[in-house]
Amino acid sequence: MEVKIGVIYTAKELVVDMADDADSVRGAIEGALSGSQPVLWLTDDNGRRVGVPTDKIAYVELGSEESTHPVGFGRGR
């Protein structure tokens, strides 16, 4: 699943591809944003850890668990 995080004072968003299900990711994000954690830590598909200070998070967008990117050279309609 793809997680997009908007960070305050930054034009680009962070994109993290995760193997976890949407409910566990959402729970981790809600827990961090509730004020109990100063940093939101996420682990991507390759095992890399990404930390974002929770007071700098502008928004979080959770993508679908299925791949939405077409594969191949054909045009999607």
C-alpha positions as CSV (number, residue, x, y, z in Angstrom):
1,M,0.0,0.0,0.0
2,E,1.2,3.5,-0.7
3,V,1.3,6.2,2.0
4,K,1.8,9.8,1.1
5,I,2.7,12.3,3.8
6,G,2.6,16.0,3.4
7,V,5.2,17.8,5.5
8,I,4.9,21.5,6.6
9,Y,7.2,23.9,4.8
10,T,8.1,21.3,2.1
11,A,6.8,21.4,-1.4
12,K,7.3,17.6,-2.0
13,E,5.4,14.9,-0.2
14,L,6.9,11.7,1.2
15,V,5.8,8.5,-0.5
16,V,6.3,5.2,1.3
17,D,5.3,1.8,-0.2
18,M,4.4,-0.5,2.6
19,A,3.5,-4.2,2.8
20,D,1.3,-3.7,5.9
21,D,-2.5,-3.7,5.7
22,A,-4.4,-0.4,5.8
23,D,-5.8,-0.9,9.3
24,S,-2.5,-1.4,11.0
25,V,-0.9,1.6,9.1
26,R,-3.9,3.8,10.0
27,G,-3.6,2.7,13.6
28,A,0.1,3.6,13.7
29,I,-0.6,7.0,12.2
30,E,-3.5,7.8,14.5
31,G,-1.4,6.8,17.5
32,A,1.5,9.0,16.5
33,L,-0.8,12.0,15.7
34,S,-2.7,11.7,19.0
35,G,0.3,13.2,20.7
36,S,1.7,10.1,22.3
37,Q,4.7,9.9,20.0
38,P,7.0,12.7,18.8
39,V,8.0,10.9,15.6
40,L,5.9,8.7,13.2
41,W,8.1,5.7,12.2
42,L,7.1,3.7,9.1
43,T,9.0,0.8,7.5
44,D,8.8,0.4,3.7
45,D,8.8,-2.8,1.6
46,N,12.6,-2.9,1.6
47,G,12.9,-2.7,5.4
48,R,14.0,1.0,5.4
49,R,12.6,3.1,8.2
50,V,11.3,6.6,7.6
51,G,10.7,8.9,10.5
52,V,8.6,12.1,10.4
53,P,8.2,14.5,13.3
54,T,4.5,14.5,14.1
55,D,4.3,18.2,14.6
56,K,5.4,18.7,11.0
57,I,2.8,16.5,9.3
58,A,0.3,18.4,7.2
59,Y,-1.7,15.5,5.9
60,V,-1.6,11.7,5.3
61,E,-3.1,9.9,2.3
62,L,-3.5,6.2,2.4
63,G,-3.6,4.5,-1.0
64,S,-5.3,1.2,-1.9
65,E,-3.7,-2.1,-1.0
66,E,-4.0,-3.1,-4.7
67,S,-1.6,-1.9,-7.3
68,T,-3.2,1.0,-9.2
69,H,-0.3,1.5,-11.6
70,P,-0.7,-0.2,-15.0
71,V,2.0,-2.4,-16.3
72,G,3.1,-2.5,-19.9
73,F,2.9,-0.1,-22.8
74,G,-0.8,-0.1,-23.5
75,R,-3.0,2.9,-22.8
76,G,-5.5,2.5,-20.0
77,R,-9.1,3.5,-20.7
